Amino acid sequence: MTQQHWSDETLAVRSGTQRSAFGEHSEALYLTSSFVFDSAAQAAARFSYQEEGNVYSRFTNPTVSMFEERLAALEGAEACIATASGMSAILACCMGTLKAGDHIVSSSSIFGATVQLFNTVLGRFGVETTYVKATDLDAWRAAIKPNTRLFYVETPSNPLMDIIDLAGLKPIAEQANALFVVDNCFCTPALQKPFHFGADVVIHSATKYIDGQGRVLGGAVLGKKSFIKDYMLPFVRTAGPTLSAFNAWVLLKGLETLSLRMEKQSANALAVAQWLEAQPQVKRVIYPGLSSHSQHALAMKQQKTGGAIVSFEVQGATPEQARQNAWQVIDQTRLLSITANLGDTRTTITHPASTTHGRISAEARAAAGITEGLVRVAVGLEAPGDICQDLVGGIGKVLG
């Protein structure tokens, strides 16, 4: 039985393993900055890519390569290049493919730091971004310009859990001759495979669910071999947003349990979402696994489960009151961790309008639907009953 016939669970444990002459069972951690060559001729051949092999850990390292190969196998990608963080993966994708005068069409429902990257960093270099309603395919089509080079989406989106119809958006990206880039951070390949629905490139913040325990930072860009070799590798080699060997080793171990964690955390999230829906102080619950989600059917078509993120909006007569109520819910918790990170085995809770999306303008937040009463919970492996009980104190004190 060859690797191409293995199930995802097997790929997550076995794929990409490279053993040294010592025959180690667990993947080796190669903590070295450089590699020794047999001769000057071999060094020259390695540096010019005439011979495959490790050169310098800024762009070639055996432990990092094992992580790249394993993640590519799980996503169904031809190749992968790892980076130091999720944001550096997005940066590498953009800087490796765009130039001054190019145009991005992006969903308005994306991570706040990504908005900042597009507006304040890429904008200074002459790259323009147009934001559209994620679920409106006509808006994507209308936003196309002659210089459009890239479509960018998150699905589900952060933090409003918008589901983008990937198969529906693919022909529009083709019409624009634009690179179709999908951030798969929330679902991971355990729950969703964007390449099956037409994505050209998949982005990951491996810091989140791929690690799964809040230990290290990491990112990845996946696509065809030619794309990774011709566009991503030159940028990473030269600019140096490098994933460390140690972090790659930790992420390799995270991949081994990814499917188990995602299934359990998704089941816990569904239970929490159902409980929240029954609370009168909660204005709305946003979770793709609920039948009340406007895109529930599409989510279940593209994803195995609803995922592990639940967002909800508390009541509030004014925006100020809504923020006060949201903060009260958060501050009353004792079990949940108040942190903006997600993907951890420990449940985390945050107020997006003042944290993850706090640096973008109030107008941009309003356009994206991020209200002052919105709370995001990244559900972990604790008993869902305990999570709900921890939320009771704050929700019970919410004022209309």
Sequence and secondary structure as in RCSB ss.txt:
>XXXX:A:sequence
MTQQHWSDETLAVRSGTQRSAFGEHSEALYLTSSFVFDSAAQAAARFSYQEEGNVYSRFTNPTVSMFEERLAALE
GAEACIATASGMSAILACCMGTLKAGDHIVSSSSIFGATVQLFNTVLGRFGVETTYVKATDLDAWRAAIKPNTRL
FYVETPSNPLMDIIDLAGLKPIAEQANALFVVDNCFCTPALQKPFHFGADVVIHSATKYIDGQGRVLGGAVLGKK
SFIKDYMLPFVRTAGPTLSAFNAWVLLKGLETLSLRMEKQSANALAVAQWLEAQPQVKRVIYPGLSSHSQHALAM
KQQKTGGAIVSFEVQGATPEQARQNAWQVIDQTRLLSITANLGDTRTTITHPASTTHGRISAEARAAAGITEGLV
RVAVGLEAPGDICQDLVGGIGKVLG
>XXXX:A:secstr
  GGG  HHHHHHHTT    TT  SS      SB   SSHHHHHHHHTTSS S  BTTT  HHHHHHHHHHHHHH
T SEEEEESSHHHHHHHHHHHH  TT EEEEESSS HHHHHIIIIIGGGGT EEEEE TT HHHHHHH  TTEEE
EEEESS TTT     HHHHHHHHHHHT EEEEE TTTHHHH  GGGGT SEEEEETTTTTT SS    EEEEE H
HHIIIIIHHHHHHH     HHHHHHHHHHHHTHHHHHHHHHHHHHHHHHHHHT TTEEEEE TTSTTSTTHHHHH
HH SS  SEEEEEE  SSHHHHHHHHHHHHHT SSSEE S  S SS EEE GGGTTTTTS HHHHHHHT  TTEE
EEE  SS HHHHHHHHHHHHHT   
